Every structure is written in structure tokens, then in C-alpha cells.
Amino acid sequence: MIAALALLLVQAPTAVPAPAPATAAKVSAEALAFAEAYVPAEMTTRNAVAGFRTEGGKALAQQPTITTLEQRSPGARTKLLDAGAAVVERTYRDGLPALQQRIAAVAAADLSADDLREVTRFLVSPTGRALQGAVAANVDTAKIAAAGQANGKLTSSDLTGAIDMAGSLQAMTPAQIGELARFGATGAGRRFQSAVPKLQAAITDETNKLGQAVTPAVAQAMMMTMRSLAAPVKGK
């Protein structure tokens, strides 16, 4: 989840342990509020759809069959992308609550209720939102797509390695960078940084699960759209 990587800029540790198993245990209101701020549903879904449109568009442009279809039916490429994007959006919207529950459980294991409230307060602040937006705008989706295709799944390193950290910071104002540094120096900020590797490992694991669900569904939706576009027009 691109937006969920934002706080890695706060000099988080780089060692990433294996993801903790998902849990069905009830989480506290503080932990759930943190998870919803750390992986904001609207932004995360929007980023996923945008990434699909960018990389999906590149892939379709390289397919001779799609080029021929576009010549026969102008706008076909856009319709195919629209069909796939609708599936991506639906899958992420339906799957994010479970991901947020897992993130809440992982966070609650390492952070106190007071810490969770402090971190959440920062995440939903103008600076926290600016940071998440800056990171989202400086992610190389081509790197993520290539890693997924090469390995069949993503690792935490794949996701963090796709972020242009310098570009993200350059997109922020000096005042925002100062506030980010001050938060990182607080007790809650330091404990949050220590928890980030576990959080990121869980996010990566859940992202792979979403990818496994969305890939065949997108392929089916796009195939059905392609068939409808390629079908003979009645009366001609």
C-alpha cells in the first residue's frame, strides 16, 4: 500500500521480520483508528487504481492484438482499462477492512494506547497527509509491477525500493519537514519507527493476498470486454 509507506521516511529501521499471522481478535478503538489513518482506504484505493491504469496502459500498448482492436473500435483500450480498474477498485474497497484489522492488531502488540493516539494524531494532521501524498506521488509503479511479475509476489524491499525518498521530501515544505523531524524524535515517534518493519511486513503480506484475488478477476473482466468489442455488429 503506497500511502502506508509514508512514515518509512522517519528513519525507520530496515530489518523486516516475517509477517505476523492474521488475527481475528478484537482490536481496540485506538488501534483501529491508527490503522485507518496509516492505510487510509480512499487514498489507498485511489493509488491502486491509478497504478493499474498506468502500468496496464503500458502493457496494453505493447499488445498487437489490442492495437488491431483499437483500430477497429476506437476507444477499446480505454474501455479495457475501465473494466480492469473497476475490478481493482472493488477488490481494494472490499479487502481493506481486513487489512486494517490486521494492521491494528500488529500495532497494538507494540504500541500503547497513548502511543497509538499520538501517532494517529500526526498521521491525520496536515503534515502527515502531506507526507503520505508526497510519497504516493514519488512511487515508481513500474518497479513494483516488474518485481511482481518476476517473483509472483512482492517483498517489503520491493515496495520501499520503489519510493523516491528525496523526491518525497522535496515535495514538502521546510516547516513540514521540521514537524516530521520533531514527531520522529518523540517517544511515540521512536516507538512507532521500531514497529514499522512489522507493520510493513504485514502490509506486504496482505497486499500480496489482494493481488492474488484481483489478478484473475481483472483478466476475466478485460477478456469479457474484449470479446464484446470484437463481436460482429448486428446489421453489418
N, C-alpha and C positions, 0 to 999 in steps of 0.2 A: 504494500500500500504506500503509494508515494507520499501522501500527506503525513502518514505515520512515521516517516523517516526524519521529520523536521528536527527533532531535538538531538539527533546524532551530531549536529553542528556544535553542541555544547561539550566538545571534547570528551565524548563518551568512550569508555573502554572498548577495545577492539575484539577481545576474545568473546566468542559466541558459543555458549554451551548448547547441548541438544535441546530441542523444544520440550517443554513440559507437556505431559499428556493433557488432553482436553478434560475439563471437569464440568459436571452438571450441578455442582454445589452452588447454593445461592450466594450471590456476592452482595457486598454492602452497597448502599446508595453512593457513597463516596467513590468506591472503586468503579462502579458503572459510569458515574459522571466523568471520571478520569478517562475511561476507555472511549466514551463517546466524544470527548474532546481530542484525544490522541489519534483516534481514527474517525474523524467526522464523516458521517455517512454521505452527506451531499457532495462534499469535496472529493472524497474517495471514489464515489461512483462516477462523478464527472471526469475525474482524471483517468479512470479505467476506460471510459467510453472514448475520450479524446485519444488516448494511447492506441486503442483499437483502430480508430479511424485513420490515424497517422500511419501505423505500420500495416494495417490491412489495405489501405490505399496503395502503398508502395508495392505490396505483394500482388494485388490485382493488376497493377500497371505492367507487371512483368509477365503476365499470362497471355499468350497469343489467343487463346480461346475467348478470353474476356475482351481483348481488343477487337476481335471479329464481332462479338456480340454487341459491343458498344457502337460499332459502325452500322450494324443492322438496326439497333434500338438505342439511339442516343439517350444518355442518362442511365444506362443499365448499370454502370459501375457505381453510381451514387445509390441506386436502389439496392444493390447488393450490400453496400456498406451500411445503409439504413437498416436492412434486415438483420445484419450481424450486430450492429450497435444496439438495437432494441433488445436482443438476447443478452448482451453484456450488461446493459443497464438493469434488466430484470434480475439477472443472476446475482449481481452485486447487491442490489437492494434487498433481495431475499436472504442472501448469505451473510451480510454484515452484522446483523444482530448476534449471530452465533460467534462470529469473530470477536465482537466487542465483549461478549460474555467471557470468552477465554482470556482476552487481554486483561479484563477486570480481575479475574482470578489470579493471573500471574502477578499483576501489580500488587494486589492485596497481600501476597505472600512476602513481599519485600518492603512495602511501604506502609507506614501507619496511616490512620485516617487523616491526621493533621497534614502529613506529607502529601497525601492524595489531594486534599483540598488546596494546598499551596500550589502544587504542580498544575492542577486544573485551572486555578485562577490565572496562572501565567499563560497556559495554552489558549484560553478564550480571550485573553487581552488583545488589544490591537497589535502589540508587538508579536505575540505568539501566533496570531493569524497571519501577520505579515511574513513571519518566518516560514510558516507552512506554505504560503503562496509562493514565496521566493524559491523554495526547494522544488515545488511542483513544476515551476517554470524552468528549472535548470536540471531536468532529468533527461538523460539520453534514452528514449524509449527503444531506439534501435539496438542498443547494447542489451537491454532486458529481453527483447524479442529474440535476439541471436543466442543468448545464454539459454533461454527456454527451449529453443529449437535444438540446440546442440546437446543438451543434457536431459531433456524431458521434464525438468523441473528447475526451479530457481533456488539459489542459496542466499543467505543474508549478504554475502560478499557481492553477489551479482547485483543486488538491489542498491547497496550502499556505493558500489563502484560506479554505478551509472549516474550518480549525483555530482554535479559540478559545484563543489563546496565554495570555491572562490566566487563563482558567478552568483551563487545564492546570497553570499554576504554582501557583494557589491550592489545587489538589488535592494538592500536595506539601508536605512538612514543611519548616520553616526549615533543618533540618540537611541535608535532601536538596538543597535549592536551593543551599546553601553548597557541598556536594560537587560539584554540577553546575558551579558557577562555577569552582571550583578546577580541575576537569578541563579546562574550556574555556580556562583560562589556561596550561595546559602546552603544551610544544612539539607533542606528538602531538595534543592537542586543537585547537590552532590550525591545524595542517596538515589535520586532519580537516575542520574547518569550511571550509577552502578547497576541499576535494574534494567537499563536499556538493552544490553545484549540478550537477556532472557525475553524481553518484550519483542525484540526484533526477530528472534528465532521463532517465537510463536506466530508472529505476523507472517513470516515467510512460509511457515508450515500451512497456515490457513489460506494464504494466497495460492499456494500450490493446489490445495483442495478446490478452491474456486476455479482455478484454471482447468483442472480435470473435469469439472462439471460444465464449464462454459464452452470448451473447445468443440466437443461433438455437437452441442446444441447450436452453436454458431454455424458450423459446417452444414448441418441439416437445414437451417433457415436459409442460408445463402444458396444451397442447392435447389431448394424449392423455388426460390425467387428466380434463379437462373433458368429453371425449367419453364416457368411461366413466361419469362421473357423470350425464350427460344421457341415456344409453341407457335404454330401457324396461326395467323389471324383469320378468323372466320370471314368468309365473303371475299377473300383474296386468293 
